[in-house]
C-alpha cells in the first residue's frame, strides 16, 4: 500500500505503512530543518558509502538509516577546512587507522568546546594514535575483547553472534 502524510505544505510518501514508518514520516515533517552529520575523511576511516581504500565495508546501511530520519550526510576532510562547519550537528570518526594530524585534532577540540557532538568508532586492534586523541577528550579505551564462549567451541570466539537458545 501507499500512503501520503501531509502537514501544512509538506508531505511524505510512505510505502507499505506500519507504525514505525508512519512515526518516521511525522518526525520528518515536524522536525525543524534537516540535521547535518559529517563523516570525517583523511585518516583511512571507513566511508559512509561503498568500500574504503583497504577494502573494508563502509557504513551504507547506517547512512541510509540516518537519511530516513531526515539527516543530511556529508564528508569532511579537516585538512581542507579551517574549522568544523558551523552547521555540523554531529561529526563521525568511523575507525581511523592513520594518525590524526595535530591541526585536525585542534579543529575537533574547538568543535567540542562549542558544544559539538562526536561519534568515534575504533576498529579493534587498530594500529593508530587515536586512543591518545580520545584520551584527550576524557575517553579511555581498554584493550578488551568480547568473547562468546558458546561460539568458541566452533572456532569463532572473537566474532560473537546471537544464537537462539534451545532452553525456552
Buried (B, 14 or more C-beta within 10 A) or exposed (E): EEEEBEEEEEEBEBEEBEEEBBEBBBEBBEEEEBBBBBBBBBBBBBBBEEEBEEEBEBBEEBBEEBBBEBBBBEBBEBEEEEEBEEEBBBBBBBBBBBBBEEEBBEBBBEBBEEEBEBEBBBBEEBEBBBBEBBEEEEEEBEEEEEEBEEBEEEEEBEEBEEEEEEEE
